[in-house]
Amino acid sequence: MRCLNVALAERSYPIYIGAGLLGRVGLILPLLRTPRIALVSNTTVAPLYMDVLVKALEKEGVGVTPIILADGEAHKNWQSLNLIYDALLASRCDRGTTILALGGGVIGDLAGFAAATYQRGVPFVQVPTTLLAQVDSSVGGKTGINHPRGKNMVGAFWQPKLVLADTGTLRTLPDRELSAGLAEVIKYGLIRDLPFLDWLEANMDKLLARDGEALAYAIERSCANKAEVVAADELETAREGGRALLNLGHTFGHAIETGMGYGEWLHGEAVAAGTMMAVELSRRLGWLCAADVERVRILLQRAALPVTGPDLGAARYLELMSHDKKVIAGSMRLVLLKTLGSAVTHGDARHEDIVAAIDRCCHE
């Protein structure tokens, strides 16, 4: 088992990574205010992993209220959030109840938002079961739901008490979901960790083959990178850089997800195509060379990720991107690459360069 710490003073918390952790509820028990958990999962994950966790908790005298939601990004909305509230109220859950998220990023975001807002805040534990959730969405405290006009536009910062990443759950993860998670893994190498990018190029075949050691290392390295960024800029308020740098490819990618309809493209797939747009724009600004762009393209393709976005039209992309949370006073701030391994936030890209980057990455 590997352990990292997200350093947030009195709200610091550990991230445990390893195989067979679902049954190790002794890691969770000391964090409970009362011996009661509301376990939020979905119709895909619950049949696979809920029983193991529930039995282990009940054996320790913890009462569990299961809340099972429909699976998929299309259900990350007010309706699903209200189902959680309904179940919490029906079961008379109080402020001592801990909400536990068992699933991927959608479940983590929904359960976390419920934890942040139910009775003005209750304890929260993340048990992510997808690669994307283990390396990204379960760490850092961002929670929320989608709005028809934009992804993750309604939410709250609410840090978990613990993240328990059982790598054994990746054995049942569909290949497409594994690749989607690799998009976020690759992101860390691109924005701040060039040696990790080199490692990913050397070990991509092992990751796709689900080699346990390779996956555990990639998860730990990714979480270590994110933990450092979050500790320095928890609420994404830094004027330059900071936590916003974790959004490489996301402004373009969120436009893809919203424009295509939530769930048509997986988040990681949209981020991969969006990353190519950001990389191409970085080249047009003179920061990257053609060889850098090709290097990123090849790595994403090796991870079985799309490098071409859907042809929504540049005008539609820009309209959707204008709703992004990084837009400040009408100025669109994009995360771009000065070099491979070094990202910046940039608000001065010319309109025609952004359009050209989008068009190129939708027609290759």
Secondary structure as UniProt FT lines:
FT   STRAND          2..6
FT   HELIX           9..11
FT   STRAND          13..18
FT   TURN            19..20
FT   TURN            22..23
FT   HELIX           25..27
FT   HELIX           29..31
FT   STRAND          36..42
FT   TURN            43..45
FT   HELIX           46..59
FT   TURN            60..61
FT   STRAND          63..69
FT   HELIX           73..75
FT   HELIX           78..90
FT   TURN            91..92
FT   TURN            95..96
FT   STRAND          98..103
FT   HELIX           105..117
FT   HELIX           118..120
FT   STRAND          124..128
FT   HELIX           131..132
FT   HELIX           133..137
FT   STRAND          142..147
FT   TURN            148..149
FT   STRAND          150..157
FT   STRAND          162..166
FT   HELIX           167..172
FT   HELIX           175..192
FT   HELIX           194..208
FT   TURN            209..210
FT   HELIX           212..232
FT   TURN            234..235
FT   HELIX           242..247
FT   TURN            248..249
FT   HELIX           250..260
FT   TURN            262..263
FT   HELIX           267..284
FT   TURN            285..286
FT   HELIX           290..302
FT   TURN            303..304
FT   HELIX           314..321
FT   TURN            322..323
FT   TURN            325..326
FT   TURN            329..330
FT   STRAND          334..339
FT   TURN            340..341
FT   STRAND          342..346
FT   HELIX           351..363
//
